[in-house]
Amino acid sequence: MGVKLLILKPSSLGDVIHALPVLRLIKRQRPHWQVHWWIAQSLAPLLQNDPDLAAVHPFHRRGWGTPIGLARGVRQLGQLHRERFDVVLDLQGLARSAAFSWIARAGLTIGLHQHREGAAAAYDVAVERPNPNTHAVDWCRAVLPHLGLENNDDFKWMPRRENPLPEDCKPGQRWIAMCPGARWDNKRWPMESFETLTRQLLMEQGDLRVVVLGGKEDAALGARLGAVGARCLDKTGQTTLPEMVEWIRASEAMVTNDTGPMHVAAALGKPVVALFGPTDPRRTGPYHARGSVLQTTAMECVPCLSRNCTATRERDCLRTITVAEVAEAVRKVLNNGE
């Protein structure tokens, strides 16, 4: 009998992408192990039908404050407990995910030690971040030696599946993906800069098309960028997760703020021009991606790691990144593929 193992990495999109190498390396070295994944309902389509997973356990993050939502949550947690896992990997490292790991009651529980959360009390093995600047992907992968596995690069992060090309994407067309949104307002490069960049690229490259990607919360930004020209297609909030992945796969490159789709592009091996302000690309940048990470070095507060900007003008750190800089970085990846 193989080991029955649960990965706890419920959200967000980028965090789930960061944890995928752990799944790939487990199955590469222990193909007979049964691996399950506990994930937020909204992100579950990303993992459905993944050949490396024995089961996906979606749960509803919201609605626990209602009687129906509470009953549903208790039912889901009961199912988790009844699975009787041999090993639980808590790759979220938060108090809530640690509580889930305790409910799952595995023979061995390994988790990421985030000191501010106090989650380590629920673990048999708490894995420290190797150093303050260790990338999130490498921190997740640091659990592998505790399973008796090698932490190497012998894996395919997001193998191609039998998903069709998006309906609006025709063979032979050239696309570049743009992601003007971000969860934090102060992680967004100014919208007028995205618009100017798009006009410039479309004028310079007559066969290039732009697809704008993001969630429903990015719809207003997507509509603005989609209105720049006839070769701009706004798909914000209009794709499933698998469809978004295929749009990124079909694109030559991506221009993006620090977002979940940025990590998808990196996982697919696509060149990325990433625009960073308050966050630290050493810890959460596009992992080993081709392309460029642009971030000012002229402000002492960068990276502040804060949602609340205290600079004289909000988002000054991103305003200092010029359209000319970004355009040059995009030209390099479009012309050279790197």
C-alpha positions as CSV (number, residue, x, y, z in Angstrom):
1,M,0.0,0.0,0.0
2,G,1.3,3.5,-0.8
3,V,1.3,6.4,1.5
4,K,-2.0,8.5,1.6
5,L,-1.0,12.2,1.7
6,L,-2.9,15.4,1.9
7,I,-1.6,18.8,0.7
8,L,-3.2,21.7,2.4
9,K,-2.8,24.8,0.2
10,P,-6.3,26.2,-0.2
11,S,-5.5,29.6,-1.7
12,S,-4.6,32.0,-3.4
13,L,-3.9,31.3,-7.1
14,G,-0.2,32.2,-6.8
15,D,0.2,30.2,-3.6
16,V,-1.3,27.1,-5.2
17,I,1.0,27.5,-8.2
18,H,4.0,27.8,-5.7
19,A,3.1,24.4,-4.2
20,L,2.7,22.4,-7.4
21,P,6.4,21.5,-7.6
22,V,5.9,19.6,-4.3
23,L,3.1,17.5,-5.9
24,R,5.2,16.9,-9.0
25,L,8.3,15.8,-7.1
26,I,6.3,13.5,-4.8
27,K,4.7,11.7,-7.7
28,R,7.9,11.6,-9.7
29,Q,9.7,9.8,-6.9
30,R,6.8,7.9,-5.3
31,P,4.3,7.3,-8.1
32,H,2.4,4.8,-5.9
33,W,1.5,7.4,-3.3
34,Q,-2.0,8.7,-3.2
35,V,-2.0,12.5,-3.0
36,H,-5.1,14.5,-2.2
37,W,-5.4,18.4,-2.2
38,W,-7.6,20.6,0.0
39,I,-8.4,23.8,-2.0
40,A,-10.8,26.6,-2.1
41,Q,-13.9,26.0,-4.3
42,S,-13.0,28.9,-6.6
43,L,-9.6,27.5,-7.4
44,A,-10.5,23.8,-7.6
45,P,-10.9,23.8,-11.4
46,L,-7.2,24.4,-11.7
47,L,-6.5,21.0,-10.2
48,Q,-9.5,19.0,-11.4
49,N,-8.4,16.0,-13.5
50,D,-4.8,16.5,-12.6
51,P,-3.2,13.1,-13.3
52,D,-1.0,13.4,-10.2
53,L,-3.9,13.8,-7.8
54,A,-6.0,10.9,-6.4
55,A,-8.7,13.5,-5.2
56,V,-9.4,17.2,-5.0
57,H,-11.3,18.4,-1.9
58,P,-12.9,21.8,-2.6
59,F,-14.2,23.8,0.3
60,H,-16.3,27.0,0.5
61,R,-14.2,29.7,2.2
62,R,-17.2,31.9,2.7
63,G,-20.7,31.4,4.2
64,W,-19.6,29.7,7.4
65,G,-21.6,32.4,9.3
66,T,-24.9,31.0,8.1
67,P,-26.6,27.8,9.3
68,I,-26.4,26.2,5.9
69,G,-22.8,27.3,5.4
70,L,-21.8,26.0,8.8
71,A,-23.5,22.7,8.2
72,R,-21.7,22.3,4.9
73,G,-18.4,23.2,6.4
74,V,-18.8,20.7,9.2
75,R,-19.7,18.0,6.7
76,Q,-16.6,18.8,4.6
77,L,-14.3,18.7,7.7
78,G,-15.9,15.4,8.7
79,Q,-15.1,14.0,5.3
80,L,-11.5,15.2,5.7
81,H,-11.2,13.4,9.0
82,R,-12.6,10.2,7.7
83,E,-10.0,10.0,4.9
84,R,-7.4,8.8,7.5
85,F,-4.3,10.3,5.9
86,D,-0.8,9.0,6.7
87,V,0.8,12.4,6.1
88,V,-0.5,16.0,5.9
89,L,1.6,18.7,4.4
90,D,0.4,22.2,5.5
91,L,2.0,24.4,2.8
92,Q,-0.1,27.4,3.9
93,G,1.3,27.7,7.4
94,L,-1.6,29.7,8.8
95,A,-3.6,29.1,12.0
96,R,-6.7,28.1,10.0
97,S,-4.8,25.6,7.8
98,A,-3.1,24.2,10.9
99,A,-6.6,23.7,12.4
100,F,-7.5,21.8,9.2
101,S,-4.4,19.7,9.6
102,W,-5.3,18.9,13.2
103,I,-8.8,17.8,12.1
104,A,-7.3,15.5,9.4
105,R,-5.3,13.8,12.2
106,A,-2.5,12.2,10.1
107,G,0.3,10.0,11.4
108,L,2.7,12.7,10.4
109,T,2.0,16.4,10.0
110,I,4.6,18.7,8.4
111,G,3.9,22.4,8.0
112,L,5.6,25.7,7.1
113,H,6.5,27.6,10.2
114,Q,5.1,31.2,10.0
115,H,6.0,32.6,13.4
116,R,3.3,35.2,13.5
117,E,0.5,32.5,13.1
118,G,1.5,30.1,15.9
119,A,0.5,27.2,13.6
120,A,3.6,25.1,14.4
121,A,1.9,23.7,17.6
122,A,-0.2,21.6,15.3
123,Y,2.8,20.1,13.4
124,D,5.1,17.2,14.1
125,V,7.7,18.9,11.9
126,A,7.7,22.7,11.5
127,V,9.8,23.8,8.5
128,E,11.5,27.1,8.8
129,R,12.0,29.5,5.9
130,P,15.6,28.8,5.0
131,N,16.4,32.5,5.0
132,P,14.3,35.7,4.9
133,N,14.6,36.1,1.2
134,T,13.9,32.4,0.2
135,H,11.3,32.2,-2.6
136,A,7.9,30.8,-1.6
137,V,8.4,27.9,-4.1
138,D,11.7,26.9,-2.4
139,W,10.2,27.1,1.0
140,C,7.4,24.7,0.0
141,R,10.0,22.4,-1.5
142,A,11.9,22.4,1.7
143,V,9.4,19.9,3.1
144,L,10.5,17.2,0.7
145,P,13.6,15.9,2.6
146,H,11.3,15.4,5.6
147,L,9.5,12.8,3.5
148,G,12.7,11.1,2.5
149,L,12.5,12.7,-1.0
150,E,15.1,14.6,-3.1
151,N,14.5,18.3,-3.7
152,N,15.6,18.6,-7.3
153,D,14.4,20.2,-10.5
154,D,13.3,16.9,-12.2
155,F,9.6,17.8,-12.8
156,K,7.2,19.5,-15.2
157,W,5.4,22.3,-13.3
158,M,2.2,22.5,-15.4
159,P,2.2,19.7,-18.0
160,R,0.1,20.3,-21.0
161,R,-3.4,18.8,-20.8
162,E,-5.9,18.1,-23.6
163,N,-7.5,21.5,-23.4
164,P,-8.5,23.3,-26.6
165,L,-7.3,26.7,-27.7
166,P,-9.6,29.5,-26.4
167,E,-12.4,30.2,-28.9
168,D,-11.1,33.7,-29.7
169,C,-7.5,32.5,-30.3
170,K,-6.9,31.3,-33.8
171,P,-3.8,29.3,-34.9
172,G,-1.0,31.5,-36.2
173,Q,-2.0,34.6,-34.3
174,R,0.5,36.4,-32.0
175,W,-0.7,37.3,-28.6
176,I,0.7,39.0,-25.5
177,A,-1.2,38.8,-22.2
178,M,-1.6,41.8,-19.9
179,C,-2.7,41.8,-16.3
180,P,-3.5,45.3,-15.1
181,G,-5.2,44.2,-11.8
182,A,-3.8,43.1,-8.5
183,R,-5.4,42.2,-5.1
184,W,-3.8,45.3,-3.4
185,D,-4.4,48.6,-5.1
186,N,-0.9,49.7,-4.4
187,K,0.5,46.7,-6.4
188,R,-1.0,48.2,-9.6
189,W,1.1,50.0,-12.2
190,P,-0.9,53.1,-13.2
191,M,-3.6,52.3,-15.7
192,E,-2.7,55.1,-18.0
193,S,0.8,53.6,-18.2
194,F,-0.7,50.2,-19.3
195,E,-2.8,52.1,-21.9
196,T,0.2,54.0,-23.3
197,L,2.3,50.8,-23.4
198,T,-0.4,48.9,-25.2
199,R,-0.9,51.6,-27.9
200,Q,2.9,51.7,-28.4
201,L,3.2,48.0,-28.8
202,L,0.3,47.7,-31.2
203,M,1.7,50.5,-33.3
204,E,5.2,48.9,-33.4
205,Q,4.1,45.3,-34.1
206,G,1.3,45.3,-36.6
207,D,0.5,41.6,-36.2
208,L,0.5,41.6,-32.4
209,R,-2.7,41.2,-30.4
210,V,-3.3,41.9,-26.7
211,V,-5.5,39.7,-24.4
212,V,-6.3,41.3,-21.0
213,L,-6.7,38.7,-18.2
214,G,-7.9,38.9,-14.6
215,G,-10.8,38.2,-12.3
216,K,-14.2,39.8,-12.1
217,E,-12.8,42.3,-9.7
218,D,-10.5,43.5,-12.5
219,A,-13.4,44.1,-15.0
220,A,-13.3,47.9,-15.0
221,L,-9.5,47.9,-15.6
222,G,-9.9,45.2,-18.4
223,A,-12.6,47.3,-20.1
224,R,-10.3,50.3,-20.2
225,L,-7.4,48.4,-21.7
226,G,-9.7,46.5,-24.1
227,A,-10.9,49.8,-25.5
228,V,-7.4,50.8,-26.6
229,G,-7.7,49.3,-30.0
230,A,-9.3,46.7,-32.3
231,R,-6.5,44.2,-31.5
232,C,-7.2,44.3,-27.8
233,L,-9.4,41.6,-26.3
234,D,-10.7,42.0,-22.8
235,K,-11.3,38.7,-21.1
236,T,-11.2,39.8,-17.5
237,G,-13.7,37.9,-15.4
238,Q,-14.9,36.0,-18.5
239,T,-12.7,32.8,-18.4
240,T,-12.6,29.8,-16.2
241,L,-9.2,29.0,-14.6
242,P,-8.4,26.4,-17.2
243,E,-9.3,28.8,-20.0
244,M,-7.1,31.5,-18.5
245,V,-4.2,29.0,-18.4
246,E,-4.7,28.2,-22.1
247,W,-4.7,31.9,-22.9
248,I,-1.4,32.3,-21.1
249,R,0.0,29.2,-22.8
250,A,-1.1,30.7,-26.2
251,S,0.6,34.0,-25.5
252,E,4.2,34.8,-26.4
253,A,4.7,36.8,-23.1
254,M,3.0,38.5,-20.3
255,V,3.1,42.0,-18.8
256,T,1.8,42.0,-15.3
257,N,1.6,43.4,-11.9
258,D,2.4,41.0,-8.9
259,T,-0.6,38.7,-9.6
260,G,-1.7,35.1,-9.6
261,P,-1.6,34.9,-13.4
262,M,2.0,36.0,-13.3
263,H,2.9,32.8,-11.4
264,V,0.9,30.7,-14.0
265,A,3.0,32.3,-16.8
266,A,6.2,31.4,-14.9
267,A,5.0,27.8,-14.4
268,L,4.3,27.5,-18.1
269,G,7.8,28.8,-18.9
270,K,6.5,32.0,-20.6
271,P,8.6,35.2,-20.6
272,V,7.3,37.6,-18.0
273,V,7.7,41.4,-17.6
274,A,6.7,41.8,-14.0
275,L,6.1,45.2,-12.4
276,F,6.8,45.2,-8.6
277,G,6.2,47.9,-6.0
278,P,5.5,47.1,-2.3
279,T,6.2,43.3,-2.5
280,D,9.5,41.5,-2.7
281,P,10.3,39.6,-6.0
282,R,13.0,37.6,-4.2
283,R,10.2,36.0,-2.1
284,T,7.2,36.0,-4.5
285,G,8.5,37.0,-7.9
286,P,8.0,34.9,-11.1
287,Y,10.1,31.9,-10.2
288,H,13.0,31.3,-12.5
289,A,11.1,33.0,-15.3
290,R,12.5,34.4,-18.5
291,G,12.0,38.1,-18.9
292,S,12.4,41.0,-16.5
293,V,11.3,42.1,-13.0
294,L,11.1,45.9,-12.8
295,Q,11.2,47.6,-9.4
296,T,12.6,50.9,-8.4
297,T,15.8,51.1,-6.4
298,A,15.4,54.8,-5.7
299,M,13.1,54.5,-2.7
300,E,14.3,53.3,0.7
301,C,10.8,52.0,1.6
302,V,10.8,49.5,-1.2
303,P,9.7,46.8,-0.6
304,C,7.5,47.8,2.3
305,L,5.4,44.6,2.1
306,S,2.4,46.7,3.1
307,R,-1.1,47.3,1.6
308,N,-1.0,50.8,3.0
309,C,1.3,53.1,1.1
310,T,2.9,55.9,3.3
311,A,4.8,57.6,0.4
312,T,4.1,61.2,-0.5
313,R,2.0,60.0,-3.4
314,E,0.4,56.5,-3.2
315,R,2.1,54.0,-5.5
316,D,5.1,56.3,-6.1
317,C,7.3,53.1,-6.3
318,L,5.3,51.9,-9.3
319,R,5.0,55.3,-10.9
320,T,8.7,55.5,-11.2
321,I,8.7,52.5,-13.6
322,T,8.4,54.2,-17.0
323,V,6.5,53.1,-20.1
324,A,9.8,53.3,-22.0
325,E,11.5,50.8,-19.5
326,V,8.6,48.4,-19.8
327,A,8.4,48.7,-23.6
328,E,12.1,47.9,-24.0
329,A,11.7,44.8,-21.7
330,V,8.8,43.6,-23.8
331,R,10.6,44.2,-27.1
332,K,13.5,42.0,-25.8
333,V,11.2,39.1,-24.9
334,L,9.2,39.4,-28.1
335,N,12.3,39.6,-30.3
336,N,14.5,37.1,-28.4
337,G,12.1,35.0,-26.4
338,E,14.0,35.8,-23.2
